[in-house]
């Protein structure tokens, strides 16, 4: 009687690839979110400096 092919290694490798891709995407989102917050902070600071009354006026 023939037994089914042993594909457990491919099963595990597939899950590693899928979860690795999801982890990489999550890290990418976290880095983008941090950069976005830094950009927002910089723009807020620049806007505050622009709206501040100048001493020479």
PDB file with SEQRES, HELIX, SHEET and CRYST1 records, atoms N, CA, C and O in Angstrom:
SEQRES   1 A   57  UNK UNK UNK UNK UNK UNK UNK UNK UNK UNK UNK UNK UNK          
SEQRES   2 A   57  UNK UNK UNK UNK UNK UNK UNK UNK UNK UNK UNK UNK UNK          
SEQRES   3 A   57  UNK UNK UNK UNK UNK UNK UNK UNK UNK UNK UNK UNK UNK          
SEQRES   4 A   57  UNK UNK UNK UNK UNK UNK UNK UNK UNK UNK UNK UNK UNK          
SEQRES   5 A   57  UNK UNK UNK UNK UNK                                          
HELIX    1 AA1 UNK A    8  UNK A   51  1                                  44    
CRYST1    1.000    1.000    1.000  90.00  90.00  90.00 P 1           1          
ATOM      1  N   UNK A   1       0.831  -1.177   0.000  1.00  0.00           N  
ATOM      2  CA  UNK A   1       0.000   0.000   0.000  1.00  0.00           C  
ATOM      3  C   UNK A   1       0.884   1.252   0.000  1.00  0.00           C  
ATOM      4  O   UNK A   1       1.773   1.398   0.839  1.00  0.00           O  
ATOM      5  N   UNK A   2       0.627   2.138  -0.943  1.00  0.00           N  
ATOM      6  CA  UNK A   2       1.414   3.375  -1.042  1.00  0.00           C  
ATOM      7  C   UNK A   2       0.945   4.386   0.002  1.00  0.00           C  
ATOM      8  O   UNK A   2      -0.247   4.526   0.276  1.00  0.00           O  
ATOM      9  N   UNK A   3       1.925   5.083   0.571  1.00  0.00           N  
ATOM     10  CA  UNK A   3       1.602   6.118   1.547  1.00  0.00           C  
ATOM     11  C   UNK A   3       1.647   7.480   0.859  1.00  0.00           C  
ATOM     12  O   UNK A   3       2.341   7.644  -0.144  1.00  0.00           O  
ATOM     13  N   UNK A   4       0.910   8.460   1.393  1.00  0.00           N  
ATOM     14  CA  UNK A   4       0.959   9.800   0.808  1.00  0.00           C  
ATOM     15  C   UNK A   4       2.357  10.402   0.979  1.00  0.00           C  
ATOM     16  O   UNK A   4       3.115  10.029   1.874  1.00  0.00           O  
ATOM     17  N   UNK A   5       2.659  11.325   0.108  1.00  0.00           N  
ATOM     18  CA  UNK A   5       3.972  11.968   0.149  1.00  0.00           C  
ATOM     19  C   UNK A   5       4.132  12.760   1.444  1.00  0.00           C  
ATOM     20  O   UNK A   5       3.182  13.371   1.933  1.00  0.00           O  
ATOM     21  N   UNK A   6       5.331  12.742   1.985  1.00  0.00           N  
ATOM     22  CA  UNK A   6       5.631  13.480   3.203  1.00  0.00           C  
ATOM     23  C   UNK A   6       5.965  14.923   2.833  1.00  0.00           C  
ATOM     24  O   UNK A   6       7.060  15.219   2.356  1.00  0.00           O  
ATOM     25  N   UNK A   7       5.010  15.804   3.060  1.00  0.00           N  
ATOM     26  CA  UNK A   7       5.194  17.207   2.685  1.00  0.00           C  
ATOM     27  C   UNK A   7       5.242  18.135   3.898  1.00  0.00           C  
ATOM     28  O   UNK A   7       5.005  19.337   3.772  1.00  0.00           O  
ATOM     29  N   UNK A   8       5.544  17.589   5.052  1.00  0.00           N  
ATOM     30  CA  UNK A   8       5.584  18.389   6.274  1.00  0.00           C  
ATOM     31  C   UNK A   8       6.642  19.483   6.170  1.00  0.00           C  
ATOM     32  O   UNK A   8       6.421  20.597   6.645  1.00  0.00           O  
ATOM     33  N   UNK A   9       7.775  19.188   5.562  1.00  0.00           N  
ATOM     34  CA  UNK A   9       8.835  20.196   5.422  1.00  0.00           C  
ATOM     35  C   UNK A   9       8.366  21.369   4.563  1.00  0.00           C  
ATOM     36  O   UNK A   9       8.671  22.521   4.875  1.00  0.00           O  
ATOM     37  N   UNK A  10       7.635  21.094   3.492  1.00  0.00           N  
ATOM     38  CA  UNK A  10       7.108  22.165   2.644  1.00  0.00           C  
ATOM     39  C   UNK A  10       6.042  22.964   3.390  1.00  0.00           C  
ATOM     40  O   UNK A  10       5.946  24.181   3.230  1.00  0.00           O  
ATOM     41  N   UNK A  11       5.254  22.285   4.193  1.00  0.00           N  
ATOM     42  CA  UNK A  11       4.238  22.935   5.016  1.00  0.00           C  
ATOM     43  C   UNK A  11       4.883  23.928   5.977  1.00  0.00           C  
ATOM     44  O   UNK A  11       4.445  25.074   6.082  1.00  0.00           O  
ATOM     45  N   UNK A  12       5.912  23.488   6.669  1.00  0.00           N  
ATOM     46  CA  UNK A  12       6.618  24.347   7.627  1.00  0.00           C  
ATOM     47  C   UNK A  12       7.310  25.496   6.900  1.00  0.00           C  
ATOM     48  O   UNK A  12       7.268  26.637   7.361  1.00  0.00           O  
ATOM     49  N   UNK A  13       7.939  25.206   5.781  1.00  0.00           N  
ATOM     50  CA  UNK A  13       8.625  26.254   5.010  1.00  0.00           C  
ATOM     51  C   UNK A  13       7.626  27.297   4.513  1.00  0.00           C  
ATOM     52  O   UNK A  13       7.916  28.493   4.516  1.00  0.00           O  
ATOM     53  N   UNK A  14       6.462  26.845   4.092  1.00  0.00           N  
ATOM     54  CA  UNK A  14       5.432  27.779   3.635  1.00  0.00           C  
ATOM     55  C   UNK A  14       4.986  28.716   4.742  1.00  0.00           C  
ATOM     56  O   UNK A  14       4.840  29.919   4.522  1.00  0.00           O  
ATOM     57  N   UNK A  15       4.770  28.171   5.927  1.00  0.00           N  
ATOM     58  CA  UNK A  15       4.383  29.018   7.053  1.00  0.00           C  
ATOM     59  C   UNK A  15       5.496  29.978   7.433  1.00  0.00           C  
ATOM     60  O   UNK A  15       5.225  31.128   7.781  1.00  0.00           O  
ATOM     61  N   UNK A  16       6.731  29.534   7.373  1.00  0.00           N  
ATOM     62  CA  UNK A  16       7.859  30.428   7.668  1.00  0.00           C  
ATOM     63  C   UNK A  16       7.890  31.585   6.680  1.00  0.00           C  
ATOM     64  O   UNK A  16       8.096  32.733   7.073  1.00  0.00           O  
ATOM     65  N   UNK A  17       7.689  31.292   5.414  1.00  0.00           N  
ATOM     66  CA  UNK A  17       7.690  32.345   4.385  1.00  0.00           C  
ATOM     67  C   UNK A  17       6.533  33.314   4.600  1.00  0.00           C  
ATOM     68  O   UNK A  17       6.717  34.530   4.536  1.00  0.00           O  
ATOM     69  N   UNK A  18       5.349  32.779   4.853  1.00  0.00           N  
ATOM     70  CA  UNK A  18       4.168  33.640   5.037  1.00  0.00           C  
ATOM     71  C   UNK A  18       4.330  34.533   6.261  1.00  0.00           C  
ATOM     72  O   UNK A  18       4.136  35.745   6.176  1.00  0.00           O  
ATOM     73  N   UNK A  19       4.689  33.934   7.412  1.00  0.00           N  
ATOM     74  CA  UNK A  19       4.834  34.741   8.614  1.00  0.00           C  
ATOM     75  C   UNK A  19       6.045  35.667   8.539  1.00  0.00           C  
ATOM     76  O   UNK A  19       6.031  36.743   9.138  1.00  0.00           O  
ATOM     77  N   UNK A  20       7.080  35.276   7.825  1.00  0.00           N  
ATOM     78  CA  UNK A  20       8.224  36.162   7.610  1.00  0.00           C  
ATOM     79  C   UNK A  20       7.829  37.386   6.798  1.00  0.00           C  
ATOM     80  O   UNK A  20       8.252  38.503   7.097  1.00  0.00           O  
ATOM     81  N   UNK A  21       7.021  37.172   5.773  1.00  0.00           N  
ATOM     82  CA  UNK A  21       6.551  38.298   4.949  1.00  0.00           C  
ATOM     83  C   UNK A  21       5.649  39.214   5.771  1.00  0.00           C  
ATOM     84  O   UNK A  21       5.739  40.436   5.658  1.00  0.00           O  
ATOM     85  N   UNK A  22       4.782  38.634   6.595  1.00  0.00           N  
ATOM     86  CA  UNK A  22       3.910  39.458   7.440  1.00  0.00           C  
ATOM     87  C   UNK A  22       4.718  40.241   8.464  1.00  0.00           C  
ATOM     88  O   UNK A  22       4.404  41.396   8.749  1.00  0.00           O  
ATOM     89  N   UNK A  23       5.750  39.629   9.015  1.00  0.00           N  
ATOM     90  CA  UNK A  23       6.612  40.324   9.974  1.00  0.00           C  
ATOM     91  C   UNK A  23       7.368  41.478   9.291  1.00  0.00           C  
ATOM     92  O   UNK A  23       7.480  42.568   9.852  1.00  0.00           O  
ATOM     93  N   UNK A  24       7.872  41.234   8.103  1.00  0.00           N  
ATOM     94  CA  UNK A  24       8.571  42.291   7.360  1.00  0.00           C  
ATOM     95  C   UNK A  24       7.622  43.443   7.047  1.00  0.00           C  
ATOM     96  O   UNK A  24       8.014  44.607   7.133  1.00  0.00           O  
ATOM     97  N   UNK A  25       6.379  43.132   6.685  1.00  0.00           N  
ATOM     98  CA  UNK A  25       5.389  44.168   6.398  1.00  0.00           C  
ATOM     99  C   UNK A  25       5.059  44.959   7.660  1.00  0.00           C  
ATOM    100  O   UNK A  25       4.927  46.182   7.611  1.00  0.00           O  
ATOM    101  N   UNK A  26       4.928  44.272   8.777  1.00  0.00           N  
ATOM    102  CA  UNK A  26       4.639  44.940  10.043  1.00  0.00           C  
ATOM    103  C   UNK A  26       5.782  45.865  10.444  1.00  0.00           C  
ATOM    104  O   UNK A  26       5.540  46.986  10.892  1.00  0.00           O  
ATOM    105  N   UNK A  27       7.016  45.415  10.291  1.00  0.00           N  
ATOM    106  CA  UNK A  27       8.174  46.259  10.588  1.00  0.00           C  
ATOM    107  C   UNK A  27       8.190  47.476   9.668  1.00  0.00           C  
ATOM    108  O   UNK A  27       8.490  48.586  10.109  1.00  0.00           O  
ATOM    109  N   UNK A  28       7.870  47.271   8.395  1.00  0.00           N  
ATOM    110  CA  UNK A  28       7.806  48.375   7.445  1.00  0.00           C  
ATOM    111  C   UNK A  28       6.759  49.405   7.866  1.00  0.00           C  
ATOM    112  O   UNK A  28       7.005  50.609   7.789  1.00  0.00           O  
ATOM    113  N   UNK A  29       5.597  48.938   8.309  1.00  0.00           N  
ATOM    114  CA  UNK A  29       4.550  49.856   8.758  1.00  0.00           C  
ATOM    115  C   UNK A  29       4.986  50.637   9.988  1.00  0.00           C  
ATOM    116  O   UNK A  29       4.703  51.831  10.093  1.00  0.00           O  
ATOM    117  N   UNK A  30       5.669  49.984  10.919  1.00  0.00           N  
ATOM    118  CA  UNK A  30       6.140  50.661  12.130  1.00  0.00           C  
ATOM    119  C   UNK A  30       7.164  51.735  11.783  1.00  0.00           C  
ATOM    120  O   UNK A  30       7.112  52.838  12.325  1.00  0.00           O  
ATOM    121  N   UNK A  31       8.090  51.422  10.887  1.00  0.00           N  
ATOM    122  CA  UNK A  31       9.105  52.400  10.479  1.00  0.00           C  
ATOM    123  C   UNK A  31       8.454  53.574   9.756  1.00  0.00           C  
ATOM    124  O   UNK A  31       8.815  54.726   9.995  1.00  0.00           O  
ATOM    125  N   UNK A  32       7.509  53.293   8.885  1.00  0.00           N  
ATOM    126  CA  UNK A  32       6.811  54.372   8.182  1.00  0.00           C  
ATOM    127  C   UNK A  32       6.037  55.244   9.153  1.00  0.00           C  
ATOM    128  O   UNK A  32       6.028  56.467   9.013  1.00  0.00           O  
ATOM    129  N   UNK A  33       5.380  54.627  10.146  1.00  0.00           N  
ATOM    130  CA  UNK A  33       4.610  55.381  11.130  1.00  0.00           C  
ATOM    131  C   UNK A  33       5.521  56.299  11.935  1.00  0.00           C  
ATOM    132  O   UNK A  33       5.175  57.453  12.190  1.00  0.00           O  
ATOM    133  N   UNK A  34       6.689  55.787  12.337  1.00  0.00           N  
ATOM    134  CA  UNK A  34       7.646  56.619  13.085  1.00  0.00           C  
ATOM    135  C   UNK A  34       8.146  57.789  12.236  1.00  0.00           C  
ATOM    136  O   UNK A  34       8.247  58.915  12.724  1.00  0.00           O  
ATOM    137  N   UNK A  35       8.455  57.526  10.986  1.00  0.00           N  
ATOM    138  CA  UNK A  35       8.905  58.601  10.096  1.00  0.00           C  
ATOM    139  C   UNK A  35       7.803  59.633   9.882  1.00  0.00           C  
ATOM    140  O   UNK A  35       8.076  60.832   9.811  1.00  0.00           O  
ATOM    141  N   UNK A  36       6.566  59.170   9.780  1.00  0.00           N  
ATOM    142  CA  UNK A  36       5.444  60.082   9.619  1.00  0.00           C  
ATOM    143  C   UNK A  36       5.294  60.974  10.843  1.00  0.00           C  
ATOM    144  O   UNK A  36       5.053  62.173  10.706  1.00  0.00           O  
ATOM    145  N   UNK A  37       5.433  60.409  12.033  1.00  0.00           N  
ATOM    146  CA  UNK A  37       5.339  61.202  13.257  1.00  0.00           C  
ATOM    147  C   UNK A  37       6.474  62.225  13.333  1.00  0.00           C  
ATOM    148  O   UNK A  37       6.255  63.352  13.777  1.00  0.00           O  
ATOM    149  N   UNK A  38       7.679  61.850  12.907  1.00  0.00           N  
ATOM    150  CA  UNK A  38       8.803  62.793  12.900  1.00  0.00           C  
ATOM    151  C   UNK A  38       8.541  63.923  11.908  1.00  0.00           C  
ATOM    152  O   UNK A  38       8.815  65.085  12.207  1.00  0.00           O  
ATOM    153  N   UNK A  39       8.018  63.595  10.743  1.00  0.00           N  
ATOM    154  CA  UNK A  39       7.696  64.626   9.751  1.00  0.00           C  
ATOM    155  C   UNK A  39       6.622  65.570  10.275  1.00  0.00           C  
ATOM    156  O   UNK A  39       6.703  66.782  10.078  1.00  0.00           O  
ATOM    157  N   UNK A  40       5.612  65.009  10.943  1.00  0.00           N  
ATOM    158  CA  UNK A  40       4.559  65.837  11.512  1.00  0.00           C  
ATOM    159  C   UNK A  40       5.124  66.785  12.566  1.00  0.00           C  
ATOM    160  O   UNK A  40       4.757  67.959  12.614  1.00  0.00           O  
ATOM    161  N   UNK A  41       6.010  66.276  13.401  1.00  0.00           N  
ATOM    162  CA  UNK A  41       6.629  67.108  14.428  1.00  0.00           C  
ATOM    163  C   UNK A  41       7.455  68.234  13.804  1.00  0.00           C  
ATOM    164  O   UNK A  41       7.402  69.379  14.253  1.00  0.00           O  
ATOM    165  N   UNK A  42       8.212  67.897  12.771  1.00  0.00           N  
ATOM    166  CA  UNK A  42       9.030  68.909  12.097  1.00  0.00           C  
ATOM    167  C   UNK A  42       8.159  69.975  11.443  1.00  0.00           C  
ATOM    168  O   UNK A  42       8.458  71.166  11.537  1.00  0.00           O  
ATOM    169  N   UNK A  43       7.089  69.557  10.784  1.00  0.00           N  
ATOM    170  CA  UNK A  43       6.200  70.526  10.137  1.00  0.00           C  
ATOM    171  C   UNK A  43       5.502  71.414  11.162  1.00  0.00           C  
ATOM    172  O   UNK A  43       5.323  72.608  10.925  1.00  0.00           O  
ATOM    173  N   UNK A  44       5.111  70.848  12.287  1.00  0.00           N  
ATOM    174  CA  UNK A  44       4.492  71.638  13.349  1.00  0.00           C  
ATOM    175  C   UNK A  44       5.480  72.665  13.887  1.00  0.00           C  
ATOM    176  O   UNK A  44       5.115  73.814  14.138  1.00  0.00           O  
ATOM    177  N   UNK A  45       6.729  72.249  14.063  1.00  0.00           N  
ATOM    178  CA  UNK A  45       7.767  73.162  14.553  1.00  0.00           C  
ATOM    179  C   UNK A  45       8.019  74.276  13.538  1.00  0.00           C  
ATOM    180  O   UNK A  45       8.145  75.439  13.920  1.00  0.00           O  
ATOM    181  N   UNK A  46       8.094  73.936  12.263  1.00  0.00           N  
ATOM    182  CA  UNK A  46       8.325  74.951  11.235  1.00  0.00           C  
ATOM    183  C   UNK A  46       7.149  75.920  11.144  1.00  0.00           C  
ATOM    184  O   UNK A  46       7.342  77.120  10.945  1.00  0.00           O  
ATOM    185  N   UNK A  47       5.943  75.404  11.288  1.00  0.00           N  
ATOM    186  CA  UNK A  47       4.765  76.263  11.246  1.00  0.00           C  
ATOM    187  C   UNK A  47       4.755  77.217  12.436  1.00  0.00           C  
ATOM    188  O   UNK A  47       4.396  78.386  12.288  1.00  0.00           O  
ATOM    189  N   UNK A  48       5.146  76.729  13.618  1.00  0.00           N  
ATOM    190  CA  UNK A  48       5.201  77.587  14.799  1.00  0.00           C  
ATOM    191  C   UNK A  48       6.251  78.676  14.628  1.00  0.00           C  
ATOM    192  O   UNK A  48       6.022  79.820  15.020  1.00  0.00           O  
ATOM    193  N   UNK A  49       7.382  78.341  14.055  1.00  0.00           N  
ATOM    194  CA  UNK A  49       8.424  79.349  13.808  1.00  0.00           C  
ATOM    195  C   UNK A  49       7.966  80.372  12.776  1.00  0.00           C  
ATOM    196  O   UNK A  49       8.289  81.555  12.890  1.00  0.00           O  
ATOM    197  N   UNK A  50       7.230  79.935  11.787  1.00  0.00           N  
ATOM    198  CA  UNK A  50       6.759  80.837  10.737  1.00  0.00           C  
ATOM    199  C   UNK A  50       5.703  81.799  11.284  1.00  0.00           C  
ATOM    200  O   UNK A  50       5.658  82.957  10.869  1.00  0.00           O  
ATOM    201  N   UNK A  51       4.863  81.346  12.198  1.00  0.00           N  
ATOM    202  CA  UNK A  51       3.791  82.175  12.743  1.00  0.00           C  
ATOM    203  C   UNK A  51       4.240  83.032  13.922  1.00  0.00           C  
ATOM    204  O   UNK A  51       3.491  83.897  14.377  1.00  0.00           O  
ATOM    205  N   UNK A  52       5.457  82.801  14.423  1.00  0.00           N  
ATOM    206  CA  UNK A  52       5.974  83.570  15.540  1.00  0.00           C  
ATOM    207  C   UNK A  52       6.299  84.997  15.063  1.00  0.00           C  
ATOM    208  O   UNK A  52       6.921  85.164  14.013  1.00  0.00           O  
ATOM    209  N   UNK A  53       5.886  86.021  15.819  1.00  0.00           N  
ATOM    210  CA  UNK A  53       6.237  87.393  15.399  1.00  0.00           C  
ATOM    211  C   UNK A  53       7.740  87.612  15.467  1.00  0.00           C  
ATOM    212  O   UNK A  53       8.416  87.164  16.393  1.00  0.00           O  
ATOM    213  N   UNK A  54       8.230  88.299  14.482  1.00  0.00           N  
ATOM    214  CA  UNK A  54       9.674  88.565  14.408  1.00  0.00           C  
ATOM    215  C   UNK A  54      10.017  89.836  15.153  1.00  0.00           C  
ATOM    216  O   UNK A  54       9.187  90.737  15.276  1.00  0.00           O  
ATOM    217  N   UNK A  55      11.252  89.909  15.653  1.00  0.00           N  
ATOM    218  CA  UNK A  55      11.685  91.073  16.431  1.00  0.00           C  
ATOM    219  C   UNK A  55      11.931  92.271  15.549  1.00  0.00           C  
ATOM    220  O   UNK A  55      11.838  93.405  16.017  1.00  0.00           O  
ATOM    221  N   UNK A  56      12.247  92.050  14.262  1.00  0.00           N  
ATOM    222  CA  UNK A  56      12.575  93.186  13.374  1.00  0.00           C  
ATOM    223  C   UNK A  56      11.342  93.799  12.751  1.00  0.00           C  
ATOM    224  O   UNK A  56      11.471  94.757  11.989  1.00  0.00           O  
ATOM    225  N   UNK A  57      10.181  93.309  13.030  1.00  0.00           N  
ATOM    226  CA  UNK A  57       8.966  93.893  12.433  1.00  0.00           C  
ATOM    227  C   UNK A  57       8.249  94.792  13.395  1.00  0.00           C  
ATOM    228  O   UNK A  57       7.212  95.361  13.052  1.00  0.00           O  
TER     229      UNK A  57                                                      
END                                                                             
